[in-house]
Amino acid sequence: MRDNFRIKPQPRSTIEIHAALTDYIRQRPDVGLDKFLLNLAFDPASPFDPKARRSLRKGFLLAVLVVTGLVGTFVYFNFF
């Protein structure tokens, strides 16, 4: 008797699920890998001037310089 009130899920194909998720993500411009990477590399956008240019975060810039130096050192001592 209790199972009569339970909502049964409808089977959907993978194409329908992919299309639904794609539409959901496109409707939400604040979600996505590109936004995550931009927020990781740049300072937060100004709520008063959203079109203003964003500057690089100092920690991100330092990390990029250190990784570039390590890769350059590795390549120099192993291949030259």
PATOR-174764 format. One record per residue (C-alpha): residue number from 1; residue in one letter; x, y, z. Coordinates in Angstrom, 3 decimals, padded with zeros to 6 digits. Example, Ala and Ser with C-alpha at 12.3 -4.5 7.8 and 13.67 -1.06 7.14 Angstrom:
BEGIN
   pos   code          X          Y          Z
     1      A    012.300   -004.500    007.800
     2      S    013.670   -001.060    007.140
This chain:
BEGIN
   pos   code          X          Y          Z
     1      M    000.000    000.000    000.000
     2      R    002.821    002.373    000.744
     3      D    004.462    001.851   -002.680
     4      N    001.424    003.279   -004.460
     5      F    002.373    006.827   -003.462
     6      R    006.052    006.591   -004.389
     7      I    007.144    008.521   -007.474
     8      K    008.752    006.187   -009.957
     9      P    011.723    007.548   -011.907
    10      Q    011.407    007.672   -015.661
    11      P    014.185    005.979   -017.618
    12      R    016.196    008.455   -019.685
    13      S    018.909    007.970   -022.239
    14      T    022.406    009.321   -021.788
    15      I    021.819    011.815   -024.605
    16      E    018.789    013.279   -022.804
    17      I    020.707    013.520   -019.530
    18      H    023.670    015.187   -021.254
    19      A    021.374    017.688   -022.979
    20      A    019.596    018.487   -019.698
    21      L    022.881    019.048   -017.839
    22      T    024.282    021.166   -020.664
    23      D    021.168    023.358   -020.670
    24      Y    021.303    023.667   -016.881
    25      I    024.947    024.796   -016.906
    26      R    024.358    027.241   -019.785
    27      Q    021.535    028.867   -017.840
    28      R    023.875    029.491   -014.915
    29      P    026.739    031.727   -016.070
    30      D    028.356    031.691   -012.624
    31      V    029.103    027.943   -012.820
    32      G    031.792    026.347   -014.935
    33      L    035.417    025.363   -015.199
    34      D    036.362    028.559   -017.012
    35      K    034.893    030.702   -014.224
    36      F    036.701    028.603   -011.626
    37      L    040.051    029.035   -013.380
    38      L    039.523    032.765   -013.872
    39      N    038.612    033.233   -010.211
    40      L    041.682    031.204   -009.245
    41      A    044.046    033.377   -011.297
    42      F    042.495    036.852   -010.962
    43      D    041.380    039.053   -008.095
    44      P    037.610    039.141   -007.516
    45      A    035.581    041.368   -009.816
    46      S    034.333    044.652   -008.427
    47      P    030.580    044.580   -007.812
    48      F    030.427    048.291   -008.613
    49      D    032.270    048.042   -011.936
    50      P    031.978    044.484   -013.316
    51      K    033.521    045.454   -016.670
    52      A    036.712    046.759   -015.052
    53      R    039.901    044.870   -015.735
    54      R    040.886    042.302   -013.099
    55      S    044.501    042.020   -011.960
    56      L    046.413    038.788   -011.405
    57      R    046.602    037.428   -007.894
    58      K    050.074    037.726   -006.436
    59      G    050.045    034.160   -005.123
    60      F    049.045    032.770   -008.506
    61      L    051.738    034.783   -010.253
    62      L    054.342    033.569   -007.770
    63      A    053.239    029.953   -008.249
    64      V    053.460    030.289   -012.037
    65      L    056.961    031.771   -011.787
    66      V    058.163    029.017   -009.428
    67      V    056.724    026.227   -011.595
    68      T    058.201    027.817   -014.739
    69      G    061.593    028.053   -013.037
    70      L    061.453    024.429   -011.911
    71      V    060.450    023.204   -015.370
    72      G    063.176    025.331   -016.976
    73      T    065.776    023.958   -014.556
    74      F    064.632    020.385   -015.190
    75      V    064.777    020.807   -018.960
    76      Y    068.195    022.547   -018.837
    77      F    069.912    019.944   -016.686
    78      N    068.351    016.910   -018.356
    79      F    068.416    017.822   -022.029
    80      F    071.306    020.305   -022.524
